[in-house]
């Protein structure tokens, strides 16, 4: 019993030539001319499939095989024949075919292109299409690549809680965790919600282990229907002691390049597919990223660039551009898609538009923050050097009114505190960037978005 991946991996040895093999998997397509038939067959182990050849005078159930529909599950045995003259390097000539699971006539996936909107309505079946077979394989490999990078670089993996008593950034858009609607505090004795970030909980571990990260689901209750927002999404959040903003950006750049390089190496067929059907320049863009040095701009420089672009005729929907504004997605994409034509760090944002835990710069106007902006997505990574001065942080928290119940977070600054930095990678957005898929609902197995939840 072999997998199709094992056949491709062992192709160079040719040791399986003309040997009898058994495979298990599913029908992609089935056609015949009355005496000989061809099944495009996949078992999920590789993006590529294998062609099964069945002949009327060599199989007992030719008529049954002829009727097999797309999606049927099979166990097949036969000889592996090398076919270097064809598009596929080999094919399996069937001696025996057993139908494990047949398919009803109303099976919604057929040999044609289906719209993304249609496939979202059948999320339990869409992994079987070429697009989602490729997408979810890349998702798996990208997850592993990030874990591999941080493991190889001495980071400790920490599991932070999904249920929390704080909203991290103070945004207020959280999902409450309630067991008794008459008494929302019944279960925990206080208000609780789903986490918007694991950062606050992972920081204490950085001040023990030096370098740590958490990777898990996070939740935002924003009533947004954009292609970039979801109510549930995955975040990878590293935290590093004795690290300033510059060191933070170096790790961001290095980890992203490592992951992209890994995908180019491990998923070449999938990247070729996405380059062909989703973004013609995708492979070249990813290869260029790996070789490039990410440009760095301050927020002040970015605002000047946007103002100049506006003066030269560029139209922005959010056209009131001024120092102190929060950059909109169109502004971020202009900076990375038009101005730098590639990824760019924007640093030193105004303190009033960033989170309370970010380190106040000497100008008393900006904080040591950075956002990595990438073409097609906009903001991909957000990070900062954390405020490590006890009195400064305490004053900020008191002004915001979030000191109560976060005293433990402030304690870190007086019990062996140290300069430290960290960032968050929006994993689903990173997957969008790597594949060229433009809607976050299409890179998540079961998307959670405002207005609907089917699964």
N, C-alpha and C positions, 0 to 999 in steps of 0.2 A: 504494500500500500504506500503510494507516494503522493506528493503534492505537485502541482504544476510549477510552483516556485523551485522545488528541488530539481525538477527536470531542467529548468532554465539555468539554475546554479551549476548543475553538473554537465552542461552541454559540451564543454570543451573536451572532456574526457571521452565522450562518445561511448562510454561503457554500457549504456542502456540500449544501444542500437539493436534493433530486431528482437529485443527481449519482451516477454509477456509482462504487462503491467496492469494494475488495477487503480482506478481513480474514482473519487466520489465528488459530485458537485451538481451544477445546475446548467440547464439549457439557456443559452443566450438567443440563438437563432437556429432554425432547422429548415433545410431545403433538400430536395432530391429530384432526380429526373426519371424516376420510375424503376431504375435498376441500381443506382448508387446515390447515397445521400451524404450530406455534410452537416454536422452540428458544431456550432461555435459553443465551446464548453468552458466553464470557469468553476474554480473551487474556492475563490476568495483569497488564495495564498499569494497571488501575484496580480498585477494590473492586467498583464497579458493573459489571454486564454490559450486554449489548444483546440485544434480542429479534430473532430472525430469523423472518421470515414466509415460508413456502414454500407455493405453491399448485399443485394437481395439473395445471392446464392451462398452467402457466408454467415448470415445470422438467421435464426429460426423465427424471430418475431419482427420481420421487416415492416409488415403492415402496421404493427403497433408503434414501432419507432417512427414511422412516417407521420403519425398523427400527434407526436409530442409537441406541445406548445412551449413557448418561451416561459421560463420559470420552473419547469419540471425538474425535480431532483432525481439523480441517477447514480447507479454504480455500474461502471463499465470496465471491461477487461479486453486487452488486445495487445498487438505488437506496436512498439514505437518505431516509426519509420522516419529517418532523417530526410528532410526535403530542402536542402540549401538553395535550390533554384526557385523556391517559392518565397512569399513574404514571411511565412512562418518557418522556423528552422526545423520543425518536426511536426508530425501528426500521429494520431493513434488510430490504427486500423482495427475496428471493433470485431471481437469474436463473440462476446456476450454482453448484453445490456439488460439491466434490471431497473424498472421504474420504482423508485422509492416513494416518491410523492408526486401525483399528477396535479394538473392545474385546471381550474374551472374556466369556462369560456369567458367569464366576466373579469378575468385578470386585467387590471388597468394598464399594465406596462407592455407596450408593443414595440416592434422594431421601427421606431420613429423618434424624433426629438420631441420631448415634452417640455412645456414651459416650467420655469422655476415656481411660478404661482400654483400651477396644478400639482407639482410634486410636493409642495409644502402641505397640501391637504392629505397626502398619503405618505407621511414621514416614516411610517413603519415599513414601507416598500421601497422608498427612493434609494436606500443604500445599494440596491441591485443595479441601478443605472450606472453607466460609465462615469458620469460626472461625480456622483457621490461615492462610488467605489474608490475613485482617485482621491477625492477630498478627504474621506475619513481615514484612508491609509496615510496621507500626508499629515493629518491631524495627530494620528498615533505616533508617527515618526518624529514630528516636531516636538511633541510632549517629551519623548525620550531624549531628544537632542538637548533640550534645555536642562532636564535633570542631569544628563551626562556632563554638560559643561560645568554646572555648579558642583557636582560631586567631584569632578576632576580638579576643581580649583579650591577644594577644602571647605566648602559650605556645608553646614548642618541643615538637614531638612526638618522643619518644625510644622506640626499640624496645629493650626490655630482654630478657634471655635467658629462655628457658623452662626450660633445664637450668641448675641452680645448685648451688653447694656449701654453701649455707646455707638454713635454714628460716625466716628472717626474724624471726618472733615467738617462736621457740623452742617451738612447740606440739608438734613431734615427729611430727605426723600427715602424713607425706609419702609420695609414691610414689618408690621408688628407681629409678634408671636403671641397668640392669645388662645387660651383654652376655655375661658369663661368670659363671654362678651359683657356680662354685667359687672364683672370685676376683672379688668384686663391684667391686673397685677397679681391675680390669684396664684398662679403657679410658682413664679419666682419671687414674689413679694415686692416686685418693682416692674416697671416697664421693660420689656425686652424686644429685640428686633433681630432680623436677619442681617448679617454683617455686610457692610459696604466695602470693607477692606480688612485685611489681616495685619496691617502694618503696626498698629498700636500694640497688638498682642505679641508680635514677633520681635519688636525692639528690645524687650528685656533679655531675650535670648542672645541677641547680638552683643550685649554687654556682659555675657558670660562666655560664649563660644567664639566671639570675634566676627565670624562670617556665617550668616544663616539665611534661609529663605523659606517662604511658605508658598504653596501652590494649591489653589482650590477655588470653589465657586464663590462668587460674591453677588450681591443683589442691590439693584437700584429701583425704587418705585417712582421713576420718572414717567409721566404720561407722554411719552415720545414715540413717534412712529417713523423715525428716520431709518436709513439703511445702516446706520452705525451704532444704534442703541438697542440694547436688549435688557429685559428685567433680570435675567440671570446670565452671568458670564463668568469666565475663569480668569483669574489674575495670578501672575507669578510675582512675588514681592520679596526681593532680597534686601538685607540690611547688613551694613558693615561698620564695625567699630574702627576708630582712628582713621576715618576716611572723609575727605572733604568733597566739595562739589566736583572738582576736576577729576578726582579718582573715581567718583561715582559715574561720571560720564564715560570714563574709560572702560569700566566694567559693562555699562549698558551697550556701548558700541561693540565691544569684544564678544559679548554673549549673543547679540543679535547676529553678528557675522558668523559666529560659530554655528548657530542653528541653521542659518541659510545655507552655509557651505555643506552642512550635513545632509540637508534635504536635496541639494543638487547632486550629491554623491549617491544617496540611498534611494531616491525617487526620480530617476531620470525619465522614465516612461510617463509618470504622472505630470511632471513639469512640461514635458513635450506636449501632452494632451492639453493642459491649460494654456500653453503658449499658442496652440493651434486654434482652440475654440473660445478662449476667454480674453486673452491679452497677447496680441502678436509679438510684442517686445519683451515678454515676461522673462524668459531665460536670460536674455542679454541684460535686463535690468538687475536681476538677482546676481549675476556674475559681476556686474559693475559694482554693486554694493560691497561685495566681498573684498574687492580690490581697492575700494575708495577710502578716503579719510573724510569722515562726516564733518560738514561745515558747522561752525559755531557762530551764532549771532546773539547779541543781547536783545532783550525785549525792546529797549529804546531804539536800537538799530532797526529792528523789525517794523516798528511803527513808522519810522522814517521811510523805509522802503515801500510800505503800503501807501503812505501819503504821496510819495513821488509817483508811484504807479497810477494812483487816482488822478493826479495832475496830468499825466500823460494819456489819460483816456480809458484806463481800466475801470469797468463798472463792477461795483460790489453791491449786493443786496443790502448788507449792513454797511451803509456808506458813511456813517459818522465815525470817522477814525480819529482817535485822540489818545494821548498818553494816559494810561489808567484804565482803558477799556479791556474787557476780556476778549481775546481773539476769537472770532467765529471760525467755523470749519472752513469757509471759503477763503478766509485770510490765511489760515494755516496751509491750505493746499496751494495758494498762490506762492507762498514762500518756498515750498519744497518742489512744486511742479513747474513753476515759471522762473522764479528768481534763481534758485540754486540747481534746479533740474535734478534733484536727488535729496536724500535724507539730510536734515538739518537740525541741530540743537538750537533752541531758543532759551536763553538763560536770564536770570535776574529780573523776575517779574515784579510788578508793584505788590507791596505787602497786602494791600486791601483786597486783592482778588485771589489770594492764595491761602492755603490752610494755616491754622494757628501754629502748627508744630515746625514750620520752616524757619531756618535761621535768618535773623534780621541782619542785613548787610550794614556796613559802616555808614552808608549814606542815610540810614534810617528811613528810607523810602522803598527799598526793594528787598527781596529775600533771595537766598541762595537756592533757587529752584531751576529746574531744567525740564523741558519737554522735547522729546524726539518726534519730529514731524516727518512723515514719509508720504510719497506720492500715492494717490488713490485712496488713502485712508485718512490722512491728517495726523492728529495726535496718536501715536502708537505707545509711547512710554512717557510716564511722568515721574519725576523724582526730585529730591532735594537733599541738602544737608540739613539735619535736624537741629533745632534750637537746643543747645546743650547747657546754656546758662540758666541757672535756677530762677533767679529773680526776673530775668527778661521773660522767660516762659510763663512764670506765675502771673506776671502783670498782664500778659496777653490773654491768658485763660480767664482771669478775673474780669477783664473787659468784655469778653465774649459770654461770660456766665456759664462756662462749662467745666469749672474746676471741681465742683461737687461730683463725686463718683469717678473722677479721674485723678484723684490724689495719688493713686499708685503710679500713674504715668509720670507725674511730677517728681515723685520720689526718686526716679532713676537719675535725676540730675544732681541729687545730693548724696546718694549712696554709691560712690565710685563711678560717677558719670564720666563720659568721655565724648569727644567729637565723634559723630557717626552720621552716616548717610544711607539712603536707600531709594528704591524706585519700584514702580509697578508696571509690568508688561501686560497690556490687555491681550490675552492669548488669542481670543477670537479675531481681534483686529490684526494680530500678527499673521494668523492663518489667511485672512483676506489678502494681506500684502503679499504673502508667499505664493498664493494661487491665482490672484487676479480676480477672484470672485468678489462682487461689489456689494452684496447684501449680507449682513451678519446673520440673518435668518437662514441663510443657505450654507453656513459653515458650522452651524450647531446641529447636533443630532436631533434634538427636540427643542426648537426655539421657544423662548418665553418672552413675549412682547406685549405691550399695552393693547388691550382690546380683545384678546383671544387666548384661549388655552384649550387645545383639543385633546392633547395626550397627557 
